[in-house]
Amino acid sequence: MPVYQGDILAEAYTHADGVIGHIAVGKAGRGDIFLIEPFKQFIVLEAKLFSKLAGGILKVPGFDQVARNIACMAEVVKRSGCSVEGFRSLGFYVLAPECQINSEATFNEYTQKESVQQKVRQRVEAYKGRPDYEEKRKWFDQYFEPLIDKIDVSLISWEITIDSISAYDKEMGKKLLIFYEACCKFNKPG
């Protein structure tokens, strides 16, 4: 958030497509989440259907959608006053059509933990010379680093997701497949 009017490093909150786990919604609405006890599960989902992952934000090109979301997850951990040590399930997953995962190079590039770590480190280093730099560096060491070490970052195809649902509930899987095929038909580029 801006420290002063015109803060060139400031950005608005990100909005996740889905969040699963031990969470509660704060007073500011759906985008205001925090973790609650027993602090065992925190998963963020980004859903795509023939759209790309954002390669950066207006004020910080290169700070891609995956890095930004995972950095926001570390901030949620910090604000919740917990540690990722006890989490059994901690993940960031991009759901997309299999053909898009296979053909869009940025999907694989952006979801590499090393890429995320480098981009968040660069984001923190942009604060060098400002009074809040040490606070950002401390945040990186205490909250981001433990999270990136433990988190599962993966691409999951809609097709595999629907197949998995079908294994437990054939009727629901069939309905989802029909819906997914219609979505693909009407949303496919070109």
N, CA, C and O of each residue as an XYZ file, in Angstrom:
760
protein
N       0.845     -1.173      0.000
C       0.000      0.000      0.000
C       0.891      1.238      0.000
O       2.036      1.176      0.449
N       0.372      2.372     -0.504
C       1.191      3.585     -0.564
C       1.625      4.073      0.815
O       0.840      4.077      1.762
N       2.883      4.483      0.909
C       3.406      5.076      2.133
C       3.154      6.581      2.095
O       2.981      7.223      3.131
N       3.136      7.133      0.874
C       2.873      8.554      0.671
C       2.176      8.713     -0.676
O       2.225      7.811     -1.513
N       1.530      9.850     -0.888
C       0.832     10.093     -2.146
C       1.835     10.084     -3.300
O       2.877     10.737     -3.240
N       1.503      9.336     -4.345
C       2.398      9.216     -5.486
C       3.486      8.169     -5.320
O       4.432      8.144     -6.107
N       3.378      7.309     -4.326
C       4.358      6.250     -4.069
C       4.458      5.341     -5.295
O       3.518      4.611     -5.606
N       5.593      5.386     -5.985
C       5.749      4.636     -7.235
C       5.898      3.129     -7.027
O       5.786      2.361     -7.982
N       6.147      2.703     -5.799
C       6.279      1.273     -5.524
C       4.993      0.653     -4.981
O       4.926     -0.560     -4.781
N       3.989      1.465     -4.745
C       2.738      0.976     -4.156
C       1.921      0.202     -5.185
O       2.041      0.419     -6.390
N       1.098     -0.693     -4.687
C       0.180     -1.438     -5.539
C      -1.060     -1.780     -4.730
O      -1.025     -1.820     -3.500
N      -2.145     -2.023     -5.430
C      -3.395     -2.414     -4.768
C      -3.314     -3.895     -4.393
O      -2.429     -4.619     -4.849
N      -4.250     -4.323     -3.560
C      -4.320     -5.732     -3.201
C      -4.620     -6.575     -4.435
O      -5.283     -6.113     -5.364
N      -4.135     -7.802     -4.441
C      -4.471     -8.737     -5.504
C      -5.758     -9.462     -5.108
O      -6.116     -9.517     -3.932
N      -6.431    -10.002     -6.085
C      -7.677    -10.729     -5.828
C      -7.535    -12.144     -6.364
O      -7.420    -12.356     -7.572
N      -7.545    -13.097     -5.466
C      -7.401    -14.504     -5.839
C      -8.719    -15.016     -6.421
O      -9.797    -14.571     -6.025
N      -8.620    -15.949     -7.358
C      -9.820    -16.578     -7.904
C     -10.443    -17.540     -6.899
O     -11.659    -17.732     -6.890
N      -9.619    -18.139     -6.062
C     -10.126    -19.046     -5.047
C      -9.134    -19.214     -3.920
O      -7.922    -19.190     -4.132
N      -9.662    -19.386     -2.710
C      -8.826    -19.635     -1.537
C      -9.473    -20.764     -0.755
O     -10.679    -20.755     -0.504
N      -8.663    -21.728     -0.378
C      -9.132    -22.886      0.380
C      -8.296    -22.980      1.647
O      -7.084    -22.765      1.615
N      -8.936    -23.298      2.752
C      -8.160    -23.540      3.959
C      -8.783    -22.970      5.204
O      -9.977    -22.672      5.254
N      -7.949    -22.828      6.204
C      -8.362    -22.285      7.493
C      -8.268    -20.769      7.410
O      -7.283    -20.159      7.828
N      -9.331    -20.177      6.853
C      -9.350    -18.732      6.620
C     -10.647    -18.127      7.129
O     -11.636    -18.822      7.360
N     -10.614    -16.826      7.294
C     -11.810    -16.049      7.596
C     -11.726    -14.773      6.776
O     -10.640    -14.326      6.405
N     -12.878    -14.199      6.502
C     -12.933    -12.958      5.739
C     -13.025    -11.799      6.719
O     -13.828    -11.816      7.652
N     -12.184    -10.785      6.490
C     -12.151     -9.626      7.373
C     -13.244     -8.616      7.069
O     -14.122     -8.859      6.241
N     -13.180     -7.505      7.733
C     -14.200     -6.466      7.628
C     -14.191     -5.747      6.284
O     -15.205     -5.177      5.884
N     -13.073     -5.767      5.591
C     -12.966     -5.047      4.317
C     -13.549     -5.843      3.147
O     -13.493     -5.369      2.012
N     -14.104     -7.026      3.382
C     -14.745     -7.789      2.317
C     -13.957     -8.995      1.871
O     -12.999     -9.413      2.520
N     -14.383     -9.553      0.738
C     -13.831    -10.826      0.251
C     -12.328    -10.825      0.056
O     -11.689    -11.862      0.233
N     -11.751     -9.698     -0.300
C     -10.310     -9.639     -0.526
C      -9.493     -9.552      0.745
O      -8.266     -9.643      0.716
N     -10.174     -9.378      1.846
C      -9.520     -9.214      3.152
C      -9.603    -10.539      3.903
O     -10.546    -10.772      4.659
N      -8.621    -11.400      3.692
C      -8.647    -12.695      4.381
C      -7.520    -12.778      5.397
O      -6.501    -12.096      5.291
N      -7.737    -13.627      6.372
C      -6.689    -13.935      7.327
C      -6.820    -15.394      7.716
O      -7.887    -15.993      7.585
N      -5.734    -15.953      8.191
C      -5.706    -17.364      8.572
C      -6.173    -17.521     10.004
O      -5.950    -16.655     10.849
N      -6.825    -18.645     10.260
C      -7.316    -18.932     11.600
C      -6.819    -20.305     12.050
O      -6.431    -21.140     11.232
N      -6.838    -20.520     13.348
C      -6.411    -21.812     13.894
C      -7.319    -22.906     13.377
O      -8.528    -22.700     13.272
N      -6.782    -24.040     13.056
C      -5.517    -24.612     13.490
C      -4.330    -24.330     12.566
O      -3.285    -24.961     12.723
N      -4.455    -23.400     11.605
C      -3.336    -23.036     10.718
C      -2.709    -24.265     10.053
O      -1.505    -24.493     10.168
N      -3.520    -25.042      9.367
C      -3.015    -26.267      8.724
C      -3.121    -26.237      7.205
O      -2.403    -26.975      6.529
N      -4.013    -25.389      6.641
C      -4.207    -25.400      5.194
C      -4.389    -23.973      4.683
O      -5.139    -23.180      5.252
N      -3.677    -23.667      3.586
C      -3.797    -22.367      2.923
C      -3.417    -22.581      1.463
O      -2.246    -22.767      1.133
N      -4.427    -22.550      0.595
C      -4.237    -22.787     -0.825
C      -4.888    -21.652     -1.594
O      -6.019    -21.260     -1.306
N      -4.171    -21.129     -2.570
C      -4.707    -20.087     -3.442
C      -4.745    -20.645     -4.864
O      -3.796    -21.275     -5.333
N      -5.875    -20.394     -5.535
C      -6.078    -20.871     -6.896
C      -6.180    -19.696     -7.859
O      -6.814    -18.684     -7.561
N      -5.554    -19.846     -9.004
C      -5.689    -18.898    -10.099
C      -6.253    -19.691    -11.265
O      -5.627    -20.646    -11.725
N      -7.426    -19.308    -11.747
C      -8.112    -20.034    -12.808
C      -7.971    -19.297    -14.136
O      -8.221    -18.094    -14.217
N      -7.573    -20.017    -15.161
C      -7.406    -19.455    -16.495
C      -8.185    -20.285    -17.505
O      -8.301    -21.504    -17.385
N      -8.712    -19.591    -18.497
C      -9.363    -20.257    -19.613
C      -8.989    -19.467    -20.865
O      -9.729    -18.597    -21.324
N      -7.826    -19.798    -21.392
C      -7.266    -19.167    -22.586
C      -6.895    -17.699    -22.373
O      -6.871    -16.915    -23.322
N      -6.612    -17.340    -21.145
C      -6.013    -16.026    -20.883
C      -4.643    -16.293    -20.267
O      -4.411    -17.338    -19.659
N      -3.754    -15.338    -20.434
C      -2.387    -15.515    -19.947
C      -2.254    -15.083    -18.496
O      -3.082    -14.332    -17.980
N      -1.213    -15.560    -17.854
C      -0.834    -15.034    -16.552
C      -0.243    -13.649    -16.790
O       0.531    -13.455    -17.726
N      -0.603    -12.699    -15.954
C      -0.085    -11.339    -16.109
C       1.417    -11.336    -15.881
O       1.908    -11.942    -14.929
N       2.145    -10.654    -16.753
C       3.598    -10.609    -16.684
C       4.140     -9.539    -15.760
O       5.348     -9.482    -15.526
N       3.284     -8.699    -15.236
C       3.718     -7.637    -14.338
C       2.547     -6.750    -13.974
O       1.428     -6.947    -14.446
N       2.816     -5.789    -13.144
C       1.809     -4.809    -12.779
C       2.259     -3.459    -13.321
O       3.431     -3.271    -13.649
N       1.335     -2.535    -13.411
C       1.593     -1.252    -14.054
C       2.879     -0.596    -13.568
O       3.708     -0.183    -14.379
N       3.053     -0.497    -12.254
C       4.213      0.207    -11.710
C       5.455     -0.666    -11.604
O       6.564     -0.160    -11.429
N       5.267     -1.976    -11.708
C       6.407     -2.893    -11.567
C       6.331     -3.986    -12.637
O       5.936     -5.115    -12.345
N       6.707     -3.652    -13.871
C       6.731     -4.689    -14.914
C       7.689     -5.815    -14.500
O       8.748     -5.556    -13.928
N       7.318     -7.041    -14.788
C       8.165     -8.175    -14.423
C       7.785     -8.832    -13.110
O       8.210     -9.953    -12.831
N       6.979     -8.136    -12.288
C       6.492     -8.730    -11.039
C       5.206     -9.465    -11.400
O       4.102     -8.950    -11.222
N       5.377    -10.691    -11.914
C       4.270    -11.415    -12.532
C       3.203    -11.855    -11.538
O       3.365    -11.748    -10.322
N       2.106    -12.355    -12.101
C       0.923    -12.710    -11.320
C       1.202    -13.801    -10.281
O       0.650    -13.760     -9.181
N       2.035    -14.753    -10.613
C       2.344    -15.831     -9.667
C       3.181    -15.285     -8.507
O       2.861    -15.527     -7.343
N       4.249    -14.550     -8.823
C       5.098    -13.973     -7.771
C       4.284    -13.056     -6.865
O       4.437    -13.089     -5.644
N       3.433    -12.253     -7.450
C       2.617    -11.320     -6.671
C       1.664    -12.070     -5.730
O       1.536    -11.718     -4.558
N       1.002    -13.099     -6.251
C       0.070    -13.862     -5.412
C       0.789    -14.560     -4.261
O       0.295    -14.564     -3.134
N       1.944    -15.147     -4.537
C       2.666    -15.852     -3.478
C       3.212    -14.857     -2.451
O       3.239    -15.155     -1.257
N       3.644    -13.689     -2.901
C       4.066    -12.646     -1.955
C       2.878    -12.225     -1.080
O       3.031    -12.003      0.121
N       1.707    -12.120     -1.687
C       0.511    -11.780     -0.908
C       0.182    -12.876      0.110
O      -0.281    -12.582      1.212
N       0.420    -14.128     -0.259
C       0.203    -15.214      0.693
C       1.130    -15.053      1.899
O       0.709    -15.266      3.037
N       2.382    -14.681      1.657
C       3.323    -14.465      2.763
C       2.843    -13.317      3.645
O       2.997    -13.365      4.865
N       2.268    -12.295      3.039
C       1.739    -11.172      3.817
C       0.537    -11.601      4.660
O       0.380    -11.141      5.791
N      -0.309    -12.475      4.119
C      -1.447    -13.002      4.890
C      -0.929    -13.793      6.091
O      -1.464    -13.671      7.193
N       0.101    -14.596      5.882
C       0.710    -15.348      6.991
C       1.199    -14.372      8.058
O       0.933    -14.564      9.245
N       1.911    -13.328      7.640
C       2.425    -12.334      8.590
C       1.291    -11.687      9.381
O       1.330    -11.636     10.610
N       0.281    -11.194      8.664
C      -0.831    -10.494      9.321
C      -1.651    -11.402     10.218
O      -2.316    -10.936     11.144
N      -1.605    -12.696      9.943
C      -2.353    -13.657     10.749
C      -1.596    -14.070     12.003
O      -2.150    -14.738     12.876
N      -0.329    -13.672     12.094
C       0.462    -13.979     13.280
C       0.784    -15.449     13.442
O       0.883    -15.947     14.563
N       0.948    -16.145     12.329
C       1.271    -17.575     12.414
C       2.550    -17.861     11.639
O       3.170    -16.962     11.072
N       2.919    -19.115     11.629
C       4.113    -19.570     10.921
C       3.697    -20.685      9.975
O       2.745    -21.411     10.260
N       4.393    -20.834      8.857
C       4.054    -21.904      7.904
C       4.558    -23.272      8.359
O       4.238    -24.291      7.747
N       5.340    -23.292      9.423
C       5.937    -24.555      9.901
C       4.918    -25.674     10.094
O       5.176    -26.812      9.704
N       3.776    -25.373     10.683
C       2.800    -26.408     10.995
C       1.798    -26.706      9.895
O       0.939    -27.571     10.067
N       1.886    -26.016      8.776
C       0.921    -26.244      7.702
C       1.135    -27.610      7.069
O       2.263    -28.004      6.772
N       0.035    -28.326      6.867
C       0.095    -29.609      6.171
C      -0.160    -29.439      4.683
O       0.274    -30.255      3.870
N      -0.866    -28.374      4.335
C      -1.240    -28.140      2.945
C      -1.074    -26.655      2.643
O      -1.834    -25.815      3.127
N      -0.067    -26.353      1.836
C       0.254    -24.973      1.491
C       0.561    -24.951      0.004
O       1.541    -25.550     -0.438
N      -0.281    -24.255     -0.781
C      -0.067    -24.313     -2.221
C      -0.612    -23.131     -2.989
O      -1.521    -22.429     -2.546
N      -0.027    -22.937     -4.153
C      -0.535    -21.998     -5.145
C      -0.660    -22.775     -6.440
O       0.325    -23.297     -6.962
N      -1.889    -22.850     -6.959
C      -2.149    -23.668     -8.136
C      -2.804    -22.844     -9.234
O      -3.739    -22.079     -8.995
N      -2.290    -23.022    -10.435
C      -2.880    -22.398    -11.612
C      -3.653    -23.481    -12.344
O      -3.081    -24.487    -12.763
N      -4.958    -23.271    -12.495
C      -5.816    -24.184    -13.244
C      -6.001    -23.614    -14.643
O      -6.385    -22.454    -14.789
N      -5.733    -24.416    -15.676
C      -5.836    -23.956    -17.053
C      -6.052    -25.151    -17.973
O      -5.782    -26.289    -17.590
N      -6.537    -24.897    -19.181
C      -6.668    -25.993    -20.144
C      -5.304    -26.632    -20.427
O      -4.287    -25.942    -20.504
N      -5.299    -27.940    -20.578
C      -4.044    -28.663    -20.816
C      -3.294    -28.127    -22.036
O      -2.070    -27.996    -22.007
N      -4.026    -27.820    -23.102
C      -3.355    -27.318    -24.307
C      -2.680    -25.973    -24.043
O      -1.637    -25.682    -24.629
N      -3.249    -25.168    -23.187
C      -2.642    -23.880    -22.863
C      -1.405    -24.066    -21.982
O      -0.397    -23.385    -22.172
N      -1.481    -24.972    -21.034
C      -0.318    -25.267    -20.188
C       0.851    -25.736    -21.053
O       1.997    -25.348    -20.826
N       0.550    -26.571    -22.042
C       1.591    -27.122    -22.911
C       2.135    -26.121    -23.923
O       3.277    -26.255    -24.362
N       1.345    -25.125    -24.303
C       1.778    -24.217    -25.370
C       2.222    -22.838    -24.883
O       2.979    -22.161    -25.578
N       1.778    -22.416    -23.729
C       2.103    -21.077    -23.222
C       3.317    -21.172    -22.299
O       3.195    -21.612    -21.156
N       4.481    -20.763    -22.788
C       5.749    -20.927    -22.061
C       5.755    -20.217    -20.715
O       6.384    -20.695    -19.771
N       5.067    -19.088    -20.610
C       5.097    -18.339    -19.347
C       4.444    -19.106    -18.206
O       4.781    -18.870    -17.045
N       3.526    -20.011    -18.498
C       2.893    -20.784    -17.426
C       3.947    -21.571    -16.660
O       3.985    -21.534    -15.431
N       4.800    -22.280    -17.385
C       5.857    -23.054    -16.731
C       6.933    -22.151    -16.138
O       7.442    -22.419    -15.049
N       7.274    -21.100    -16.839
C       8.308    -20.177    -16.360
C       7.883    -19.494    -15.055
O       8.644    -19.479    -14.088
N       6.698    -18.943    -15.027
C       6.243    -18.184    -13.856
C       6.012    -19.059    -12.632
O       6.102    -18.568    -11.507
N       5.720    -20.335    -12.822
C       5.440    -21.201    -11.674
C       6.674    -21.919    -11.132
O       6.545    -22.801    -10.283
N       7.853    -21.561    -11.599
C       9.090    -22.090    -11.020
C       9.390    -21.333     -9.732
O       9.442    -20.103     -9.730
N       9.584    -22.054     -8.653
C       9.817    -21.400     -7.358
C      11.028    -20.468     -7.389
O      11.027    -19.422     -6.739
N      12.046    -20.840     -8.134
C      13.241    -19.992     -8.222
C      12.892    -18.651     -8.882
O      13.395    -17.607     -8.468
N      12.047    -18.681     -9.888
C      11.603    -17.460    -10.570
C      10.813    -16.579     -9.609
O      11.027    -15.369     -9.545
N       9.905    -17.193     -8.867
C       9.095    -16.449     -7.891
C      10.006    -15.802     -6.853
O       9.868    -14.617     -6.550
N      10.924    -16.573     -6.318
C      11.832    -16.073     -5.285
C      12.659    -14.893     -5.802
O      12.809    -13.888     -5.108
N      13.188    -15.015     -7.007
C      13.998    -13.951     -7.596
C      13.169    -12.674     -7.788
O      13.644    -11.578     -7.487
N      11.959    -12.807     -8.278
C      11.121    -11.633     -8.549
C      10.677    -10.940     -7.265
O      10.612     -9.711     -7.210
N      10.375    -11.717     -6.243
C       9.989    -11.102     -4.967
C      11.212    -10.439     -4.327
O      11.094     -9.366     -3.735
N      12.372    -11.063     -4.439
C      13.597    -10.447     -3.917
C      13.858     -9.112     -4.634
O      14.183     -8.118     -3.984
N      13.720     -9.085     -5.949
C      13.905     -7.840     -6.708
C      12.890     -6.787     -6.277
O      13.210     -5.601     -6.201
N      11.681     -7.222     -6.000
C      10.624     -6.296     -5.549
C      11.025     -5.663     -4.223
O      10.858     -4.458     -4.036
N      11.548     -6.459     -3.309
C      12.004     -5.949     -2.007
C      13.198     -5.011     -2.203
O      13.260     -3.952     -1.579
N      14.134     -5.390     -3.054
C      15.329     -4.570     -3.275
C      15.005     -3.211     -3.903
O      15.797     -2.274     -3.799
N      13.858     -3.106     -4.546
C      13.443     -1.817     -5.115
C      13.231     -0.773     -4.021
O      13.225      0.427     -4.297
N      13.058     -1.226     -2.784
C      12.853     -0.322     -1.648
C      14.168      0.176     -1.049
O      14.154      1.013     -0.146
N      15.290     -0.322     -1.534
C      16.588      0.078     -1.002
C      16.726      1.600     -1.064
O      16.437      2.225     -2.084
N      17.175      2.177      0.051
C      17.314      3.630      0.138
C      16.094      4.315      0.728
O      16.126      5.512      1.012
N      15.015      3.558      0.915
C      13.810      4.120      1.536
C      13.782      3.720      3.005
O      14.378      2.712      3.385
N      13.092      4.507      3.837
C      13.038      4.191      5.275
C      12.422      2.824      5.592
O      12.734      2.235      6.626
N      11.551      2.316      4.714
C      10.878      1.042      4.974
C      11.604     -0.171      4.368
O      11.068     -1.279      4.370
N      12.823      0.044      3.851
C      13.570     -1.057      3.233
C      13.862     -2.175      4.234
O      13.638     -3.345      3.923
N      14.350     -1.845      5.412
C      14.695     -2.885      6.400
C      13.471     -3.698      6.795
O      13.562     -4.909      6.997
N      12.340     -3.039      6.905
C      11.084     -3.735      7.224
C      10.740     -4.734      6.111
O      10.333     -5.861      6.392
N      10.903     -4.319      4.850
C      10.616     -5.204      3.705
C      11.603     -6.365      3.670
O      11.206     -7.499      3.405
N      12.865     -6.105      3.927
C      13.879     -7.159      3.928
C      13.615     -8.172      5.038
O      13.773     -9.377      4.845
N      13.211     -7.667      6.204
C      12.877     -8.533      7.335
C      11.662     -9.406      6.986
O      11.634    -10.598      7.295
N      10.667     -8.801      6.343
C       9.485     -9.545      5.895
C       9.910    -10.677      4.960
O       9.436    -11.805      5.095
N      10.799    -10.379      4.016
C      11.276    -11.377      3.057
C      11.925    -12.554      3.791
O      11.638    -13.713      3.489
N      12.796    -12.253      4.751
C      13.508    -13.306      5.484
C      12.587    -14.102      6.407
O      12.688    -15.327      6.474
N      11.694    -13.419      7.116
C      10.885    -14.085      8.141
C       9.608    -14.729      7.618
O       9.137    -15.713      8.189
N       9.043    -14.192      6.543
C       7.754    -14.704      6.077
C       7.798    -15.288      4.666
O       7.259    -16.366      4.414
N       8.442    -14.570      3.757
C       8.450    -15.070      2.381
C       9.335    -16.302      2.227
O       8.890    -17.307      1.673
N      10.570    -16.248      2.701
C      11.499    -17.376      2.533
C      10.944    -18.690      3.104
O      10.993    -19.706      2.411
N      10.415    -18.713      4.343
C       9.848    -19.976      4.831
C       8.666    -20.464      3.989
O       8.481    -21.666      3.801
N       7.868    -19.512      3.484
C       6.715    -19.892      2.670
C       7.165    -20.494      1.338
O       6.663    -21.545      0.938
N       8.098    -19.849      0.653
C       8.531    -20.349     -0.657
C       9.242    -21.696     -0.511
O       9.193    -22.515     -1.428
N       9.895    -21.935      0.616
C      10.538    -23.232      0.849
C       9.511    -24.355      0.996
O       9.773    -25.491      0.599
N       8.351    -24.045      1.562
C       7.374    -25.077      1.902
C       6.235    -25.216      0.885
O       5.646    -26.290      0.763
N       5.927    -24.160      0.171
C       4.741    -24.138     -0.688
C       4.890    -25.054     -1.904
O       5.983    -25.235     -2.439
N       3.767    -25.621     -2.320
C       3.700    -26.375     -3.569
C       3.149    -25.412     -4.619
O       2.056    -24.871     -4.451
N       3.889    -25.200     -5.686
C       3.464    -24.329     -6.780
C       3.333    -25.215     -8.006
O       4.311    -25.806     -8.463
N       2.113    -25.304     -8.540
C       1.894    -26.248     -9.642
C       0.870    -25.740    -10.647
O       0.038    -24.881    -10.357
N       0.972    -26.312    -11.835
C      -0.018    -26.130    -12.885
C      -0.900    -27.377    -12.882
O      -0.397    -28.500    -12.834
N      -2.201    -27.176    -12.934
C      -3.136    -28.306    -12.960
C      -4.115    -28.061    -14.095
O      -4.711    -26.987    -14.185
N      -4.280    -29.036    -14.946
C      -5.203    -28.853    -16.066
C      -6.647    -29.034    -15.601
O      -6.941    -29.784    -14.670
N      -7.527    -28.321    -16.286
C      -8.960    -28.489    -16.018
C      -9.372    -29.927    -16.307
O     -10.237    -30.479    -15.627
N      -8.748    -30.533    -17.323
C      -9.106    -31.896    -17.697
C      -8.795    -32.879    -16.561
O      -9.613    -33.746    -16.252
N      -7.624    -32.749    -15.944
C      -7.260    -33.620    -14.822
C      -8.177    -33.355    -13.626
O      -8.569    -34.284    -12.919
N      -8.512    -32.094    -13.406
C      -9.402    -31.739    -12.303
C     -10.768    -32.388    -12.483
O     -11.321    -32.963    -11.545
N     -11.304    -32.292    -13.686
C     -12.622    -32.884    -13.957
C     -12.557    -34.407    -13.866
O     -13.484    -35.030    -13.350
N     -11.479    -35.015    -14.359
C     -11.311    -36.471    -14.237
C     -11.267    -36.896    -12.770
O     -11.854    -37.912    -12.397
N     -10.580    -36.130    -11.949
C     -10.488    -36.452    -10.523
C     -11.852    -36.351     -9.845
O     -12.202    -37.194     -9.019
N     -12.611    -35.333    -10.189
C     -13.957    -35.190     -9.632
C     -14.835    -36.345    -10.088
O     -15.621    -36.878     -9.306
N     -14.702    -36.731    -11.351
C     -15.493    -37.836    -11.916
C     -15.228    -39.154    -11.200
O     -16.123    -39.990    -11.078
N     -14.002    -39.337    -10.730
C     -13.664    -40.579    -10.017
C     -14.462    -40.705     -8.718
O     -14.731    -41.817     -8.262
N     -14.838    -39.587     -8.128
C     -15.605    -39.598     -6.876
C     -17.099    -39.417     -7.105
O     -17.918    -39.926     -6.340
N     -17.450    -38.690     -8.160
C     -18.862    -38.385     -8.423
C     -19.052    -38.316     -9.944
O     -18.872    -37.263    -10.555
N     -19.419    -39.457    -10.542
C     -19.534    -39.541    -11.998
C     -20.532    -38.528    -12.560
O     -20.261    -37.902    -13.585
N     -21.653    -38.363    -11.917
C     -22.677    -37.441    -12.418
C     -22.183    -35.993    -12.413
O     -22.373    -35.266    -13.387
N     -21.559    -35.586    -11.333
C     -21.018    -34.233    -11.256
C     -19.898    -34.055    -12.278
O     -19.812    -33.012    -12.927
N     -19.049    -35.055    -12.423
C     -17.972    -34.999    -13.404
C     -18.515    -34.830    -14.817
O     -17.970    -34.062    -15.609
N     -19.577    -35.539    -15.128
C     -20.199    -35.447    -16.443
C     -20.741    -34.027    -16.685
O     -20.550    -33.462    -17.762
N     -21.408    -33.466    -15.691
C     -21.950    -32.102    -15.805
C     -20.822    -31.077    -15.963
O     -20.921    -30.159    -16.778
N     -19.764    -31.238    -15.188
C     -18.634    -30.314    -15.294
C     -17.957    -30.407    -16.657
O     -17.543    -29.393    -17.219
N     -17.844    -31.617    -17.186
C     -17.226    -31.801    -18.495
C     -18.052    -31.105    -19.585
O     -17.495    -30.446    -20.463
N     -19.350    -31.250    -19.526
C     -20.229    -30.585    -20.504
C     -20.064    -29.070    -20.397
O     -19.951    -28.379    -21.409
N     -20.050    -28.564    -19.174
C     -19.876    -27.120    -18.957
C     -18.497    -26.660    -19.454
O     -18.383    -25.637    -20.128
N     -17.464    -27.421    -19.118
C     -16.100    -27.076    -19.531
C     -15.987    -27.058    -21.055
O     -15.394    -26.136    -21.615
N     -16.538    -28.047    -21.722
C     -16.479    -28.097    -23.178
C     -17.192    -26.893    -23.799
O     -16.732    -26.352    -24.804
N     -18.304    -26.477    -23.211
C     -19.006    -25.285    -23.701
C     -18.143    -24.031    -23.471
O     -18.066    -23.157    -24.335
N     -17.503    -23.954    -22.310
C     -16.612    -22.823    -22.029
C     -15.483    -22.758    -23.044
O     -15.146    -21.681    -23.537
N     -14.906    -23.896    -23.352
C     -13.810    -23.943    -24.328
C     -14.302    -23.525    -25.707
O     -13.620    -22.787    -26.417
N     -15.456    -23.986    -26.075
C     -16.012    -23.672    -27.399
C     -16.215    -22.170    -27.560
O     -15.896    -21.611    -28.609
N     -16.739    -21.521    -26.540
C     -17.084    -20.103    -26.659
C     -15.975    -19.138    -26.199
O     -16.090    -17.928    -26.396
N     -14.919    -19.662    -25.598
C     -13.851    -18.800    -25.102
C     -12.514    -19.002    -25.796
O     -11.576    -18.240    -25.561
N     -12.412    -20.010    -26.642
C     -11.136    -20.306    -27.294
C     -10.748    -19.157    -28.227
O     -11.574    -18.666    -28.996
N      -9.499    -18.740    -28.153
C      -9.067    -17.646    -29.027
C      -9.079    -18.074    -30.495
O      -8.928    -19.251    -30.823
N      -9.264    -17.081    -31.367
C      -9.210    -17.346    -32.807
C     -10.484    -17.755    -33.321
O     -10.612    -18.017    -34.517
